[in-house]
Amino acid sequence: MPIAYCRTPVGITRITQDDDCISGISILDDEPEVSPAPTQLLQTVIDQLAEYFAGERKTFDFPIKQPGTAFQQQVWDNLLQIGYGVTMSYAQLSNQMNNPLAIRAIAAANGKNNLWVVVPCHRVIGSDGSLTGYAGGLWRKQWLLEHEARVMGVGQTRLNF
């Protein structure tokens, strides 16, 4: 499984490739050695992440595939529908999925997302507007939301209520 690392404004990102798809993108707290990407696909991801952090890219267009249950896949597909610079509560996401009682299950699936930033789990917040759990740390979630708001030219991220 080819792996690449790249620097971002919020830490080192680890990118894994499985066959012809990206299967994992995660943020690390430690500092592994950053080296050239071993495949063209990994280099494409590095380039697109750099464009995202430079405010030049709002969506990603490389192939992704992460293992998960049918329900997790449904949650991740719905996360991909949340627009750049927009936030949505877990309750709204559960209503969008026509499963209003599944808030906890949706939150759990959100937490198992292996494709950091690309599948934008950082755009899901609490119903009261609070930042809720985030595997990369709440400070990174806040940074990402503020970054997207700056790029959109608004003082804060637009809430999708």
C-alpha positions as YAML, in Angstrom:
chain: A
units: angstrom
residues:
- id: 1
  name: MET
  ca: [0.00, 0.00, 0.00]
- id: 2
  name: PRO
  ca: [1.70, 3.22, -1.15]
- id: 3
  name: ILE
  ca: [1.83, 6.01, 1.44]
- id: 4
  name: ALA
  ca: [2.73, 9.68, 1.18]
- id: 5
  name: TYR
  ca: [3.05, 12.48, 3.73]
- id: 6
  name: CYS
  ca: [2.63, 16.20, 3.18]
- id: 7
  name: ARG
  ca: [2.73, 19.33, 5.31]
- id: 8
  name: THR
  ca: [-0.41, 21.38, 5.84]
- id: 9
  name: PRO
  ca: [-1.05, 24.45, 7.98]
- id: 10
  name: VAL
  ca: [-2.54, 22.19, 10.67]
- id: 11
  name: GLY
  ca: [0.02, 19.38, 10.68]
- id: 12
  name: ILE
  ca: [1.41, 16.50, 8.67]
- id: 13
  name: THR
  ca: [-1.10, 14.61, 6.55]
- id: 14
  name: ARG
  ca: [-0.74, 10.88, 5.88]
- id: 15
  name: ILE
  ca: [-2.26, 9.66, 2.59]
- id: 16
  name: THR
  ca: [-2.71, 6.00, 1.70]
- id: 17
  name: GLN
  ca: [-3.54, 4.47, -1.64]
- id: 18
  name: ASP
  ca: [-5.22, 1.11, -2.15]
- id: 19
  name: ASP
  ca: [-5.25, -0.08, -5.75]
- id: 20
  name: ASP
  ca: [-6.39, 2.90, -7.86]
- id: 21
  name: CYS
  ca: [-8.18, 4.76, -5.05]
- id: 22
  name: ILE
  ca: [-7.27, 6.84, -2.04]
- id: 23
  name: SER
  ca: [-8.30, 4.86, 1.04]
- id: 24
  name: GLY
  ca: [-7.06, 7.09, 3.84]
- id: 25
  name: ILE
  ca: [-6.20, 10.70, 4.59]
- id: 26
  name: SER
  ca: [-5.42, 11.54, 8.19]
- id: 27
  name: ILE
  ca: [-3.79, 14.31, 10.16]
- id: 28
  name: LEU
  ca: [-0.93, 13.42, 12.47]
- id: 29
  name: ASP
  ca: [0.41, 15.00, 15.62]
- id: 30
  name: ASP
  ca: [3.91, 13.60, 15.12]
- id: 31
  name: GLU
  ca: [6.35, 14.61, 12.40]
- id: 32
  name: PRO
  ca: [7.26, 11.74, 10.07]
- id: 33
  name: GLU
  ca: [9.69, 12.48, 7.29]
- id: 34
  name: VAL
  ca: [7.99, 14.06, 4.29]
- id: 35
  name: SER
  ca: [9.22, 12.60, 1.02]
- id: 36
  name: PRO
  ca: [8.14, 12.65, -2.63]
- id: 37
  name: ALA
  ca: [4.92, 10.79, -3.41]
- id: 38
  name: PRO
  ca: [5.59, 7.29, -4.75]
- id: 39
  name: THR
  ca: [2.63, 7.37, -7.21]
- id: 40
  name: GLN
  ca: [1.00, 9.92, -9.49]
- id: 41
  name: LEU
  ca: [-2.32, 9.51, -7.65]
- id: 42
  name: LEU
  ca: [-0.70, 10.34, -4.30]
- id: 43
  name: GLN
  ca: [0.94, 13.39, -5.90]
- id: 44
  name: THR
  ca: [-2.46, 14.48, -7.23]
- id: 45
  name: VAL
  ca: [-3.88, 14.31, -3.69]
- id: 46
  name: ILE
  ca: [-0.94, 16.32, -2.31]
- id: 47
  name: ASP
  ca: [-1.44, 18.93, -5.04]
- id: 48
  name: GLN
  ca: [-5.19, 19.18, -4.45]
- id: 49
  name: LEU
  ca: [-4.74, 19.45, -0.67]
- id: 50
  name: ALA
  ca: [-2.24, 22.27, -1.24]
- id: 51
  name: GLU
  ca: [-4.81, 24.02, -3.45]
- id: 52
  name: TYR
  ca: [-7.48, 23.55, -0.76]
- id: 53
  name: PHE
  ca: [-5.27, 25.09, 1.92]
- id: 54
  name: ALA
  ca: [-4.33, 27.93, -0.44]
- id: 55
  name: GLY
  ca: [-8.04, 28.69, -0.87]
- id: 56
  name: GLU
  ca: [-8.00, 27.71, -4.54]
- id: 57
  name: ARG
  ca: [-9.98, 24.43, -4.35]
- id: 58
  name: LYS
  ca: [-13.37, 23.68, -2.82]
- id: 59
  name: THR
  ca: [-13.90, 20.10, -4.02]
- id: 60
  name: PHE
  ca: [-11.67, 17.13, -4.74]
- id: 61
  name: ASP
  ca: [-11.79, 14.98, -7.85]
- id: 62
  name: PHE
  ca: [-9.61, 11.95, -7.27]
- id: 63
  name: PRO
  ca: [-11.00, 8.44, -6.71]
- id: 64
  name: ILE
  ca: [-11.75, 7.53, -3.09]
- id: 65
  name: LYS
  ca: [-12.84, 4.32, -1.42]
- id: 66
  name: GLN
  ca: [-12.95, 3.58, 2.28]
- id: 67
  name: PRO
  ca: [-14.14, 0.37, 3.87]
- id: 68
  name: GLY
  ca: [-17.33, 0.57, 5.88]
- id: 69
  name: THR
  ca: [-20.84, -0.72, 6.34]
- id: 70
  name: ALA
  ca: [-23.67, 0.27, 4.00]
- id: 71
  name: PHE
  ca: [-24.89, 2.73, 6.65]
- id: 72
  name: GLN
  ca: [-21.43, 4.30, 7.04]
- id: 73
  name: GLN
  ca: [-21.16, 4.64, 3.26]
- id: 74
  name: GLN
  ca: [-24.55, 6.38, 3.23]
- id: 75
  name: VAL
  ca: [-23.40, 8.82, 5.93]
- id: 76
  name: TRP
  ca: [-20.15, 9.55, 4.09]
- id: 77
  name: ASP
  ca: [-22.04, 10.06, 0.81]
- id: 78
  name: ASN
  ca: [-24.26, 12.60, 2.60]
- id: 79
  name: LEU
  ca: [-21.21, 14.37, 4.05]
- id: 80
  name: LEU
  ca: [-19.97, 14.86, 0.49]
- id: 81
  name: GLN
  ca: [-23.16, 16.83, -0.20]
- id: 82
  name: ILE
  ca: [-22.42, 19.48, 2.45]
- id: 83
  name: GLY
  ca: [-21.16, 22.49, 0.56]
- id: 84
  name: TYR
  ca: [-17.85, 24.22, 1.11]
- id: 85
  name: GLY
  ca: [-18.12, 26.80, 3.89]
- id: 86
  name: VAL
  ca: [-21.45, 25.38, 5.09]
- id: 87
  name: THR
  ca: [-22.12, 23.56, 8.34]
- id: 88
  name: MET
  ca: [-24.88, 21.14, 9.23]
- id: 89
  name: SER
  ca: [-25.94, 19.70, 12.57]
- id: 90
  name: TYR
  ca: [-26.12, 15.98, 13.25]
- id: 91
  name: ALA
  ca: [-29.90, 16.38, 13.60]
- id: 92
  name: GLN
  ca: [-30.12, 18.02, 10.17]
- id: 93
  name: LEU
  ca: [-27.97, 15.29, 8.68]
- id: 94
  name: SER
  ca: [-30.21, 12.60, 10.19]
- id: 95
  name: ASN
  ca: [-33.30, 14.35, 8.77]
- id: 96
  name: GLN
  ca: [-31.63, 14.68, 5.36]
- id: 97
  name: MET
  ca: [-31.01, 10.93, 5.47]
- id: 98
  name: ASN
  ca: [-34.69, 10.32, 6.39]
- id: 99
  name: ASN
  ca: [-33.53, 8.70, 9.60]
- id: 100
  name: PRO
  ca: [-34.22, 11.24, 12.37]
- id: 101
  name: LEU
  ca: [-33.61, 8.76, 15.21]
- id: 102
  name: ALA
  ca: [-30.13, 7.82, 13.99]
- id: 103
  name: ILE
  ca: [-28.25, 10.86, 15.30]
- id: 104
  name: ARG
  ca: [-25.86, 8.82, 17.47]
- id: 105
  name: ALA
  ca: [-25.23, 6.26, 14.75]
- id: 106
  name: ILE
  ca: [-24.57, 9.05, 12.26]
- id: 107
  name: ALA
  ca: [-22.15, 10.68, 14.70]
- id: 108
  name: ALA
  ca: [-20.36, 7.35, 15.14]
- id: 109
  name: ALA
  ca: [-20.09, 6.85, 11.37]
- id: 110
  name: ASN
  ca: [-18.87, 10.43, 11.02]
- id: 111
  name: GLY
  ca: [-16.12, 9.63, 13.52]
- id: 112
  name: LYS
  ca: [-15.00, 6.62, 11.47]
- id: 113
  name: ASN
  ca: [-14.45, 8.66, 8.31]
- id: 114
  name: ASN
  ca: [-10.92, 7.88, 7.07]
- id: 115
  name: LEU
  ca: [-10.77, 10.61, 4.43]
- id: 116
  name: TRP
  ca: [-9.97, 13.78, 6.39]
- id: 117
  name: VAL
  ca: [-11.03, 17.05, 4.71]
- id: 118
  name: VAL
  ca: [-12.03, 15.29, 1.46]
- id: 119
  name: VAL
  ca: [-15.13, 13.75, 3.07]
- id: 120
  name: PRO
  ca: [-15.91, 16.88, 5.09]
- id: 121
  name: CYS
  ca: [-16.89, 15.55, 8.50]
- id: 122
  name: HIS
  ca: [-15.53, 18.80, 9.96]
- id: 123
  name: ARG
  ca: [-18.62, 20.57, 8.60]
- id: 124
  name: VAL
  ca: [-20.93, 18.71, 11.01]
- id: 125
  name: ILE
  ca: [-21.55, 20.53, 14.29]
- id: 126
  name: GLY
  ca: [-23.85, 20.37, 17.29]
- id: 127
  name: SER
  ca: [-27.46, 21.61, 17.00]
- id: 128
  name: ASP
  ca: [-26.55, 24.56, 19.21]
- id: 129
  name: GLY
  ca: [-23.72, 25.55, 16.85]
- id: 130
  name: SER
  ca: [-21.00, 24.12, 19.09]
- id: 131
  name: LEU
  ca: [-18.03, 22.25, 17.75]
- id: 132
  name: THR
  ca: [-18.38, 18.63, 18.73]
- id: 133
  name: GLY
  ca: [-15.89, 15.76, 18.78]
- id: 134
  name: TYR
  ca: [-13.33, 15.64, 16.01]
- id: 135
  name: ALA
  ca: [-10.63, 13.01, 15.61]
- id: 136
  name: GLY
  ca: [-8.08, 15.61, 14.50]
- id: 137
  name: GLY
  ca: [-8.77, 17.80, 17.54]
- id: 138
  name: LEU
  ca: [-11.34, 20.56, 17.92]
- id: 139
  name: TRP
  ca: [-8.74, 23.24, 17.23]
- id: 140
  name: ARG
  ca: [-8.23, 21.75, 13.74]
- id: 141
  name: LYS
  ca: [-11.99, 21.57, 13.13]
- id: 142
  name: GLN
  ca: [-12.28, 25.24, 14.07]
- id: 143
  name: TRP
  ca: [-9.30, 26.12, 11.86]
- id: 144
  name: LEU
  ca: [-10.84, 24.32, 8.86]
- id: 145
  name: LEU
  ca: [-14.22, 25.99, 9.33]
- id: 146
  name: GLU
  ca: [-12.61, 29.43, 9.71]
- id: 147
  name: HIS
  ca: [-10.41, 28.78, 6.66]
- id: 148
  name: GLU
  ca: [-13.45, 27.95, 4.53]
- id: 149
  name: ALA
  ca: [-15.28, 31.02, 5.86]
- id: 150
  name: ARG
  ca: [-12.30, 33.26, 4.95]
- id: 151
  name: VAL
  ca: [-12.16, 31.80, 1.44]
- id: 152
  name: MET
  ca: [-15.91, 32.36, 1.06]
- id: 153
  name: GLY
  ca: [-15.38, 35.97, 2.18]
- id: 154
  name: VAL
  ca: [-17.68, 35.75, 5.18]
- id: 155
  name: GLY
  ca: [-16.93, 36.47, 8.82]
- id: 156
  name: GLN
  ca: [-18.02, 33.03, 9.91]
- id: 157
  name: THR
  ca: [-19.03, 29.75, 8.34]
- id: 158
  name: ARG
  ca: [-22.59, 29.83, 7.06]
- id: 159
  name: LEU
  ca: [-24.82, 27.60, 9.17]
- id: 160
  name: ASN
  ca: [-27.21, 25.46, 7.19]
- id: 161
  name: PHE
  ca: [-30.23, 25.66, 9.54]
...
